[in-house]
Amino acid sequence: MDLLRALEKKIVVGSFTALSLLLIIGVVPLLSIQRLVSSVEEVRSVQASVVNLEAVLSHMKDAESGTRGFFITGKTEFLDPYQSAIQQLSHDLTVLPGTLHASTNITDHLPRLNSLINQKLVLSQQIIEERKKEEFLQASHLRHIEDSKRLMDQIRVLISQMQTQERNLLSLREKQNTQVINVTITVILAVSVLAILSVILSVVFIRRDVVKRRQAEEKLLQSEQLLNDAQRIAKMGSWEYDVDQDKLLASATLYQIFEVDSSKNRLENSGHFYQYVHPDDVKQLQEASNNCLVTGEGFQAEYRLLLPEGTQKHILSYVNPVKENETKIRKVRGTCQDITELKYAQEALVHSETLFSTIFRLTPFPVAITRLSDGKIIVANNKALQVFGYSASELSNLTTIDLKLWTDQEDREQLVQLVRQQPIVEFEKRYRSKEGKEWDAITYIEVTEWDQEPCLLVILQDITERKKINKTEGVIIISAKNSLDDKIEGLNLGADDYLPKPFHLAELHARIKSVLRRKKFDGSNLITLTNVTIDLQNRTVFVEGKEIILNRKEYDILLYFVSNKNRLVSKTSLAEHIWGDHIDEADSFEFIYSQIKNLRKKLLDNGAQISIGAVYGLGYKLLSE
């Protein structure tokens, strides 16, 4: 709207400026022409005054010649030119004042000229009268001749001065005319240039405004398209209702939500709208709408649509009245959002939360949720309370460090970093209850949320009894009893082999290796993992066929990792397996770190595609490329 007003204003200003300049272009030449016409008339009049002065002088000469001729000869025929000149002079002196323009000629010279001419004519008439009477004397004759000549010279000089004044005035008028012409040409050119610039600037500004308006229209169309897309994506339609005319204006998305073909059916009034509302929700919605019209307050309503095919949709509407004054409401605007999927999702979420709560409560595994930031136990199921020996109130005030799940805060932070890097962390760990009872469990940890706060979901699978039943150690009975019944009884009790005394150490060594192959490696003497091969018979290790030299502990460590290749190996279990009962004599695990460091280096230097990775605070794990 502002762009349209600005465009209209610029068109009006541009048109007014152009018309003003055109008017100047028309008026200035007109005034100049009038001035030139007046100047031309004045020039002609000045020229006529010069001619009249010349005629006066010529007639005075004719009168002078007639007077002299009659005076000298006495013949009357010389008086005819004299009389004719006198008559012409009378006419010239009558016309001359009206043709003079120079102020000096009019005020000073003309009276003096009339006086001189009168004096000259009187003197000439006196000479003629004396000649007729033949009464003049020689001296008198000479005096009259001198006076007549003197007067004639004065008349001649005065007329010459008057002509000069008129010619100067004529030159001045010509210069003024030239200036007027030049000024007119300059003004016309300047105004023409201004008019052209005005037109150009008007075109530029108008074009710029047209471009801005076009861009604004394009942006408006884009905004409308974005709004339509946003409404379509959000499944939200908009509408406006005219209360006085009972007329409803609905958006395209609203038609889609109501599944109405806008080309065949229209949502034109409140009756059309309410025919799609579920009958059980119509009364509630109408009451809210009427209250909005009475109080002037908007409202939010959730209701159902009952479509012709029997389909139901859940709708969330926001309604706001448009007040034209403090009392009268003439229009109401609102939105209708299809929340059917959200409603089903909420119901599914409630069902899921109920199911999770049930599983959490009834699962036979200890389960707890701890806060990620500090390890505080938020909630634990009954099984967790049972195995740890705490009540719910006691456990809610403890952290995972208080339960000695971790050695210290640093170990827990290392676990948190590991959990952030992979979705689920799994490892085996020994736990202790409140009463001091120890038990083994596989621990599963995953990052989750509780009340929009990052937490850890911890699930423990007790494997204490399973470990007792599924021991992987081999058993060989060495006995002095060598009867068949004794051998059968020993094997039935769970022994892997029976060796009666006496025996050779070589035989015992062979039987031990046989049990290890059966227990750990399916009876094979060669174990291959990526490009690494282990020869159990000769206790050698090869990388792509090339032997690498390992000491006894390095070999045992590598073999233990290969035996547990998909499991996290704790430092304690590794030390117990490799060093056996002597582990109690160790003050720390530094000896394990040095052995693993050397083993890692040898594997890396020989291009092995397996490596031993450290899981901070927990132990080690065999990794393969």
C-alpha positions, 0 to 999 in steps of 0.5 A, a space after each residue: 500500500 505504501 509503495 502504491 501511494 509513493 508511486 502515485 505521488 511520484 507520478 503526480 509530482 513528475 507530471 506537475 513538474 513536466 507541465 510546469 516546465 512545458 508552461 515555462 517553455 511556452 510562456 518564455 518564448 511568448 514573452 520574448 516574441 512580444 518583446 521583440 515585436 515591440 522592439 521592432 515597432 520601436 526600431 521602425 519608429 526610431 528609424 522614422 524619426 531619423 528620416 523625419 529629422 533628415 526631412 526637416 533638414 532637407 526642407 530647411 535647405 530648400 527654404 534656404 536655397 529659395 530665399 537666397 535665389 530670390 534675394 540674389 535674382 529677385 525672381 519670384 520662381 525661387 519663392 515656390 521652393 521656399 513656400 513648398 519647404 515652409 509647408 513641409 516644415 509645418 507638417 514635419 514639425 507637427 509629426 516629429 514629436 510623435 516619432 522621437 524616442 530619445 528623452 534628451 531630444 524630446 525634452 531639450 533638443 526639440 524645443 530648441 529646434 523649433 525655436 531655431 527654425 522659427 528664428 530662421 524662417 522669420 529671418 528668411 521672411 524678413 529678407 524676402 520682404 526687404 528684397 521685394 521692397 528693395 530697401 535693404 542695404 549692403 551692410 544690412 544684407 551681409 548681416 542678414 546673410 551671416 545670421 541666416 548662415 549661423 542659424 542654419 549651422 546651428 539647426 544642422 548641428 542640432 539635427 545631427 545631434 538628435 539623429 545621433 541620439 536616435 541612432 544610439 537608442 536604435 543600437 541600444 534596442 538592437 542590443 537589447 533584442 539580441 540579449 532577449 533572443 539569447 536569454 530566450 534561447 538559453 531559457 528554452 534550452 535550460 528548461 528543455 534540458 530540465 524537462 528531459 531530466 525531469 522525464 528521465 528521473 521520473 521514469 527512473 524513479 517510477 520504474 524503480 518503484 514499479 520494480 519494488 512493487 513487482 518485487 514486493 508482489 513477488 515476495 508477497 506471493 512467495 510469503 503466501 506460498 510459504 504460508 500455504 506450504 507451512 499450513 499444509 505441512 503443519 496441517 493447519 488451516 486458517 479462516 475468517 468469519 463475518 458475523 453480520 453477513 454469516 460469511 466464512 472465508 477459508 484457506 485451501 489447507 482448511 478445505 484439505 483438512 475437512 476433505 472438501 472439494 472446493 470446486 463442488 462444495 463450499 465452506 461459506 457460513 457457520 452452518 456449513 462448518 458445523 455440519 462437519 463437527 462431531 455431533 457430540 462436540 457441536 454444543 461445546 464449540 457453539 457455546 465457546 463461540 457465543 461466549 467469544 462474541 459476548 465477552 470479546 475474548 479469544 479461546 482455544 478448543 479441541 474437538 472432532 470432525 466427523 467426515 462423510 465417510 465416517 472418518 474422525 479427525 481431532 482438531 485444535 482451534 485457536 479463535 480470536 475476535 477482531 474488535 472494530 470498537 470496544 463493544 461491537 465484534 464484526 469479524 472473527 479469525 482463527 486456525 484449525 490444526 489437524 492433530 489426529 496423528 499427534 493425538 494418536 502419538 500421545 496415546 501411543 506415548 502414554 501406552 509406551 510409558 505405561 508399558 515401559 513402567 510395567 517392564 521396568 517394574 517387573 523385569 527380573 534384571 536390576 534396572 536403574 536410571 542415573 543422572 548423567 551429570 553427577 551419577 545420582 540415582 533417580 529411580 531403581 526397580 525392585 530387583 535393583 533394591 533387592 540385590 543391592 540391599 537398599 530401600 527406595 528412600 536410601 537408594 534415592 540419596 546415593 550416587 553410582 560412586 556411593 554404590 562403588 559401581 566405579 572406583 572414583 569420579 575419574 573412572 565414571 567420567 571416562 565411562 560417560 565419554 565412552 557412552 557418548 561415543 557409542 550407543 550402548 556400552 556392555 561390559 562385565 563387572 563385579 558388584 557388592 551389595 550393602 551386606 557385602 555380598 559380591 556378585 558378577 553381572 553383565 552391565 548394559 549402559 545407554 544414554 536416555 532422557 528422564 524429565 528432559 534431562 540426560 540420564 543413563 539407563 543401567 541394566 545388570 544381568 546377574 551371571 554369577 550362577 552361570 559362571 559357576 556352571 559354565 566354567 571354561 577351565 579344563 579339568 584333568 584327573 590325575 589318580 593312582 586309580 586306573 580301573 575302568 570304573 574309576 575313569 568312567 566315574 571321573 569323566 561323568 563328574 565333569 572331568 575333561 580327561 583322566 590320566 592314571 599314574 604313573 605317566 610321562 610329563 610329555 603325555 600330561 603336556 599333550 593332554 593339557 593342550 588337547 583340553 585347551 583346544 577343545 575348550 577354547 578353539 574347537 579342537 584346532 591347533 591353528 587360530 586365525 584372526 584377520 592376518 594373524 595366525 597363532 600356532 597352539 602346538 608350537 606357541 608361535 604367532 605369525 603375521 601374514 606368514 611372518 613370525 613375530 617373537 613374543 615372550 611367554 607372558 605376551 603370548 598368554 595375553 594375546 591368546 587370552 584376548 583372542 579367546 575373549 575377542 568379543 568381550 571387554 576384559 578387565 585388568 583384574 581378570 587378565 591379571 588373574 588369568 595370566 599370573 594366577 595365584 601370584 596376583 595377590 602379591 602385586 601392589 598394582 597393575 603396572 606390570 600389565 601395562 608394560 606387557 600390553 604396551 610391548 605387545 601392542 608395539 610388536 603387533 603394530 610394527 609387524 603390520 597386524 590387523 588386530 590391536 588392543 584398545 583401552 576402555 578407560 576405567 574398565 579394561 581392554 578389548 581386542 579390536 580388529 580392522 
